[in-house]
């Protein structure tokens, strides 16, 4: 049974993010909190109400390793930071019996509060409808579910709502809320890269089809998916994985990745697979025959990882090439 409401999960194709099977703990500094906590991006400042932003940042400090942006992303996906007018946000419950700005079941909220008393500043007794109480409870719930010390952030968000696409939505939204120049680990995606990720999310579950270019062919192969994803963002890629790797621009080995980066497997002269990086050590890809479009680990092929590229619009690529020659 889901711990929380699914929120906007039904609109996967139009929303953000993705995630897949094999929920192994991805211990990384991508969304690490504490002393290295990120600063809000302009997108975050424009979208998050001031009182909510302050509470997300304050509550995150109660969980070492949890960045405020993850809490904020949960609040965004669940209720648009309390702005949603759907049943169960401000009163009553939704059809899943969840309520409040962070969409808790009553029994889940009560259990969290019993284990982790809420700091003063909210309702007395604590209420899942009170924004202060709900956000602190969400921080505690994520923390005890794997977010502490960034032990298993993916698993923590999955525990919050048992849905891989939901986890993906949250992690990608969190990446947008972090200011890229102050965050360690993953970088923030460009608008084109985020659109590519959004498109790819909408293809989750489609069959693997050799040479497939989309639903009209019954599914995708690996490079067909990445080609279509970036085509939706106005960027034309070569059709084959080897050609996409050669087209670049290639990232230096060990450089931080951003959602939307293309990740390749094989050797430089024999690239045999490509996927879309989506953050937190996960990729969205069309793996092989009999395996639908899904989310997996970045290192799913172990030492066959060959590197990554970051596609850019043709005009930017031409400008970069001219600068390199000057």
C-alpha positions in Angstrom: 0.0 0.0 0.0 1.3 3.4 -0.9 2.4 5.5 2.0 1.5 8.8 0.3 -0.8 10.0 -2.5 0.4 9.6 -6.0 -0.2 13.3 -6.7 0.2 14.2 -10.3 1.6 10.7 -11.3 -1.1 10.1 -13.8 0.3 12.8 -16.1 3.7 11.1 -16.4 4.1 12.0 -20.1 3.7 15.7 -19.4 5.6 15.8 -16.1 9.1 15.4 -15.1 11.2 12.4 -14.5 11.8 8.7 -14.5 13.2 5.8 -12.6 13.4 2.1 -12.7 13.9 -1.4 -11.3 16.6 -2.6 -9.0 16.2 0.1 -6.4 19.8 -0.2 -5.0 21.2 2.4 -2.7 22.9 5.1 -4.7 25.1 6.7 -2.1 26.4 9.9 -3.7 26.7 13.6 -3.0 24.2 14.5 -5.7 21.6 15.8 -3.3 23.7 15.9 -0.1 22.7 18.4 2.5 24.4 19.7 5.6 27.4 22.0 5.1 27.2 21.4 1.4 23.5 22.2 1.1 22.6 23.9 -2.2 21.3 27.3 -2.8 17.9 27.9 -4.6 18.0 28.4 -8.3 16.1 31.2 -10.0 13.5 28.6 -10.9 13.1 27.7 -7.2 12.8 31.3 -6.1 10.2 32.0 -8.8 8.1 28.9 -8.1 8.2 28.2 -4.3 6.3 30.4 -1.9 8.6 32.1 0.6 7.2 30.5 3.7 7.4 27.0 2.1 11.0 27.6 0.9 12.1 28.7 4.4 10.4 25.6 5.9 12.0 23.2 3.4 15.4 24.6 4.1 14.9 24.6 7.9 13.4 21.1 8.0 16.2 19.6 5.8 18.8 20.5 8.5 17.2 17.9 10.8 18.4 15.1 8.5 22.1 15.0 7.8 22.7 14.5 4.0 19.2 15.5 2.9 19.2 18.6 0.6 16.2 20.9 1.0 15.6 20.6 -2.8 14.4 17.0 -2.4 11.8 18.1 0.2 10.7 21.0 -2.1 10.4 18.6 -5.0 8.1 16.3 -3.0 6.0 19.3 -2.1 5.9 20.4 -5.7 4.9 17.0 -7.1 2.3 16.3 -4.4 0.4 19.6 -4.1 2.3 22.3 -6.0 3.4 23.7 -2.6 -0.1 23.7 -1.2 -1.6 25.6 -4.1 -3.5 22.6 -5.5 -7.3 22.8 -5.1 -7.8 19.0 -5.3 -9.6 17.2 -2.5 -7.4 16.4 0.5 -4.9 19.3 0.3 -6.6 21.8 2.6 -9.4 19.6 4.1 -10.7 16.1 3.9 -8.8 13.4 2.1 -8.3 12.3 -1.5 -9.3 8.9 -2.8 -6.1 7.4 -1.4 -6.9 8.9 2.1 -3.9 11.2 1.9 -4.1 14.8 3.0 -2.2 18.0 3.6 0.5 19.8 1.6 2.8 16.8 1.8 0.0 14.2 1.3 0.3 12.0 4.3 -2.0 9.1 5.3 -3.1 9.8 8.9 -1.5 6.7 10.3 1.8 7.4 8.5 1.9 10.9 9.8 1.0 9.8 13.4 3.7 7.2 13.3 6.4 9.6 12.1 5.4 12.3 14.7 5.6 9.7 17.4 9.1 8.6 16.4 10.3 12.1 15.6 8.6 14.9 17.6 7.9 18.0 15.5 9.7 21.2 16.6 7.5 24.0 17.9 5.9 26.4 15.4 3.1 24.3 14.0 -0.3 23.1 15.3 -0.9 21.6 18.7 -1.3 18.7 18.4 0.7 18.4 15.1 -1.5 18.2 12.0 -0.8 16.9 8.6 -2.7 19.9 7.2 -0.3 22.4 8.9 2.5 23.2 6.5 5.2 23.5 9.2 4.2 20.1 10.7 3.8 18.4 7.3 7.2 19.5 6.0 9.1 18.5 9.2 7.3 15.2 9.1 8.3 14.6 5.5 11.9 15.4 6.3 11.8 12.9 9.1 10.1 10.2 7.0 12.6 10.6 4.2 15.5 10.5 6.7 14.5 7.3 8.4 13.8 5.7 5.0 17.3 6.1 3.6 18.0 9.8 3.1 20.2 10.2 6.2 23.8 10.7 5.1 22.5 10.1 1.6 22.6 6.4 2.2 19.8 5.6 -0.2 18.0 8.7 -1.5 16.3 6.8 -4.3 15.0 4.2 -1.9 13.8 7.0 0.5 11.7 8.7 -2.1 10.4 5.4 -3.3 9.3 4.6 0.2 7.5 7.9 0.3 5.5 6.9 -2.8 6.0 3.4 -4.2 6.4 4.4 -7.8 9.6 4.6 -9.9 8.2 7.4 -12.2 7.4 9.3 -9.0 11.0 9.0 -7.8 12.2 10.2 -11.1 9.8 13.2 -11.0 11.1 14.2 -7.6 14.8 13.9 -8.4 14.5 15.8 -11.6 12.4 18.5 -10.0 15.0 18.7 -7.2 17.8 19.2 -9.8 15.9 22.2 -11.2 15.5 23.8 -7.8 19.2 23.7 -7.0 21.5 26.5 -8.2 24.0 24.6 -10.4 27.0 26.8 -9.5 26.7 25.9 -5.8 25.7 22.3 -5.9 28.1 19.4 -5.8 27.4 16.2 -7.7 25.0 16.4 -10.6 24.6 19.6 -12.5 21.3 21.3 -13.3 19.9 20.4 -16.7 19.4 22.8 -19.6 15.8 23.5 -20.7 16.5 21.3 -23.8 17.9 18.5 -21.7 15.0 18.6 -19.3 12.5 18.5 -22.2 14.4 15.4 -23.5 14.1 13.8 -20.1 10.4 14.7 -20.0 9.8 13.1 -23.4 11.7 9.9 -22.5 9.7 9.6 -19.3 6.5 9.4 -21.4 8.0 6.3 -23.2 8.5 4.2 -20.0 7.2 0.7 -20.5 7.2 0.8 -24.3 8.8 -2.4 -25.9 12.4 -2.6 -27.1 12.2 -2.8 -30.9 15.4 -3.1 -33.0 15.5 0.0 -35.2 12.4 1.4 -33.5 11.9 5.1 -33.7 8.8 5.4 -31.5 5.2 4.2 -30.8 4.6 4.2 -34.6 7.1 1.3 -34.8 5.8 -0.4 -31.7 8.7 0.9 -29.5 12.3 2.0 -29.5 15.9 0.8 -29.6 18.4 2.6 -27.5 19.5 5.3 -30.0 16.0 5.6 -31.4 14.9 6.7 -27.9 17.6 9.3 -27.4 17.1 10.6 -30.9 13.4 11.1 -30.4 13.9 12.6 -26.9 16.2 15.3 -28.2 14.2 15.9 -31.3 11.3 16.8 -29.0 13.6 19.5 -27.6 14.6 20.8 -31.1 18.0 19.2 -31.2 18.8 16.8 -34.0 21.1 13.8 -33.2 22.6 11.2 -35.5 20.5 8.1 -35.5 23.1 5.5 -34.3 24.7 5.3 -30.8 28.3 5.3 -32.3 27.5 8.5 -34.3 25.9 10.2 -31.3 29.1 9.5 -29.3 31.2 10.9 -32.0 29.0 14.0 -32.4 29.6 15.0 -28.8 30.3 17.4 -27.2 32.0 14.9 -25.0 32.4 15.4 -21.3 35.8 15.0 -19.7 36.2 11.7 -17.7 34.9 12.2 -14.1 33.0 15.5 -15.0 29.7 15.9 -13.1 26.7 14.7 -15.1 23.4 16.5 -15.6 20.0 15.1 -16.4 19.7 14.7 -20.1 23.4 13.8 -20.7 23.8 10.9 -23.1 25.8 8.0 -21.5 27.5 5.4 -23.7 28.6 1.8 -23.3 31.3 -0.1 -25.2 34.6 1.3 -26.4 35.3 4.5 -28.2 35.3 2.6 -31.6 32.5 0.2 -30.7 29.7 2.0 -28.9 26.8 -0.5 -28.6 24.4 1.2 -26.2 23.3 4.7 -25.2 20.9 6.0 -22.5 19.7 9.3 -21.0 21.1 10.2 -17.6 18.4 11.3 -15.2 20.2 12.0 -12.0 21.1 10.2 -8.8 23.1 7.6 -10.6 20.2 6.5 -12.8 19.6 6.3 -16.5 16.5 5.9 -18.7 17.0 3.6 -21.6 15.8 0.9 -24.0 18.0 -1.9 -22.8 17.5 -4.9 -25.1 15.1 -7.4 -26.6 12.4 -8.4 -24.1 13.2 -5.4 -21.8 11.0 -2.4 -22.1 12.0 1.3 -21.8 13.0 1.5 -18.2 15.2 3.1 -15.6 18.4 1.5 -14.5 21.8 2.2 -12.8 24.4 4.3 -14.6 26.9 1.5 -14.2 24.5 -1.2 -15.4 27.2 -2.6 -17.7 30.0 -2.3 -15.2 33.3 -1.4 -16.7 31.8 -1.1 -20.2 30.8 2.5 -19.5 32.5 4.6 -22.2 31.6 8.2 -21.2 29.0 10.9 -21.7 28.1 13.7 -24.0 26.0 16.8 -23.5 24.0 17.6 -26.7 23.5 21.3 -27.5 21.6 23.1 -30.2 23.3 23.3 -33.6 23.9 27.1 -33.3 25.7 26.6 -29.9 27.7 23.8 -31.3 28.9 25.9 -34.2 29.7 28.8 -31.9 31.7 26.5 -29.7 33.6 25.1 -32.6 34.4 28.6 -33.9 35.7 29.6 -30.5 37.9 26.6 -30.4 39.5 27.5 -33.7 40.1 31.1 -32.9 
